[in-house]
């Protein structure tokens, strides 16, 4: 595996390697082998669904800052209030410290999240 593969591609590669190359060599019974194969497939489906739910178009931008630490602090405040959020960091290609970070949440949490951030002086 090369370093250019994404983590998702590496997981798929590992799953396929286990299913196609290693499992036939293992002395597992056929029912157990089928069980392991189905568990791997369901895991891959869950990972795919998680990636789909994390897509940017499903989330709403609630806070942005050039300082990644401030965005992480804002995320922690939301987490303490039970609101899930996601950070998208966009570093500058020439000077990574000059980029910006964005904080996203689900649309149903948008108003509450903005109120909490306003209350804690994240403008």
Secondary structure, DSSP 8 states (H G I E B T S, - for coil): --TTS-HHHHHHHHHHHIIIIIGGGS---HHHHHHHHHHHHHHHHHHHHHHHHTSGGGEEEEEEES-HHHHHHHHHHHHHTT--EEEEEE--SS-GGG-EEEEEEEGGGHHHHHHHHHHTT--
